[in-house]
Amino acid sequence: MFYNTNRLLITKINANTRKTEVLSLDVLGRIKSLMEKADWTEYKLAKESKLSQSTISNMFVRNTLPTIPTLENICDAFNISLSEFFLEDKEKSEQNQLISKFSQLNKEQKRLVIRLIENIK
């Protein structure tokens, strides 16, 4: 089952400004990007996601969005969560930077950072 568009509009509330943002995500472009990074063909994606090859092919030929269950299978194949799939590149970069810095801290510093984060309102 597919939805008849290739872009997904997502409404997001900015936690800092409390303003609503509307984001547009090229879902098929994101899937293609993940396929290129993994050097996968449509056949490989179908096999790894446990979906039929026609399901994968139809997404790209008909230029339609996959259903949530189909997208979950695709995310499982790439070993990412749905939330990771929808993260913007800027957010991913910031999160990766934060994780990298956090991993370099000693035990006490990590504990302090966690306490600080828990106290931010």
N, C-alpha and C positions, 0 to 999 in steps of 0.2 A: 504494500500500500504506500502511495506517495502523495505529497502535496504538490500542487501545480505552480511552483515558483522556485527559483534557485537562490533566493536570499531570504534570510530570516531576520525579522525585526525583533529586537530584544529591548524591553524597558528595564532600565537599571536606575536605582536611586543612589546617588553619590552620598556616602556616609558622612563626609565632611561638610558638604554644602546643603545637603537634604534636597538637592534639585534632581529632577527626573531627567535622565538621558535616554535617548533612543539610539540604540546601536544597530547597525546593519552588518550581518555576517554572511559572507559567501561560503555557505556550508560545503558545496561541492568543491569550491576552490581549496578549502581547508582539508578536505579528504584527499584531494589530488596532491596537495603539499605534503601531507603525511605519507602518502604512497611514494612520492619522489624521494623523501628523506630515507625511507626504508628500502628503496629500490624495488618496489612491488608493482606487479602488473595487476590488472583487474582480476585475473584468474587467481593470483596469489591472495589478494584481498578477500575474494569470495571464499577461498579455502580456509584462510585463517579466521575469518569472521563467522564461518559456518552458515553462510548465506549462499543462495544459488548464484551462479555466474550471471544468469539473466537478470536477477535483482540488481546486482552491481552495474551491469551494462545499461539497464534501463534508466538508472539514475542519471547517468552521464549522457546517454543518447536523447532522452526525453527532457533533460535539464530540469529535473524535479527533485524536491527535498525528500530524503528518506524519512520514514516514520521514526518515532522515538525508539521503539524496540530494535529497528534496523540500525539506527545510529548507536545504540548501546552495544550491539554486536560488533560494530566497526570499531568503537572505542576499546572494547575488550581485546580485539585483535591487535590493536596498537599498544595495548597495556596502559591506557590512559582513562581517566574518569570523564564523565560527561562535562563536569565543571572545567576540567583542564582543556577539553575540546573547545569550549566557548570562551576561554580566557583570551583577552586581547594580548598581542605581542608585548606591548608596554608593560602590562600587568605581569606577564610571564617573566620578563626581564627583571622587574623589580623583585618579584618573589625569588627568582634564582639568586639574585644578588644578596637578598636577605638571608637565604638559606646558606649561601657560601660564607657570609660573614659570621653567622651564628655557629656554624660548624667549626670555626676557628677559635671560638671562645673556650675558656676552661669551664669546669663544672660550676663553680661559684658564679662566674659571669653569666652563664646560661640561666641559672636560677634567678639571678637579679633581673635579667631581661624578661623572663617569663612573668615575674611579679610585676614589673613595670607595665607590661602589656595587659595583664589582668586588671590593673588599676586605672587604665585609660578608659574614660567614659565618653 
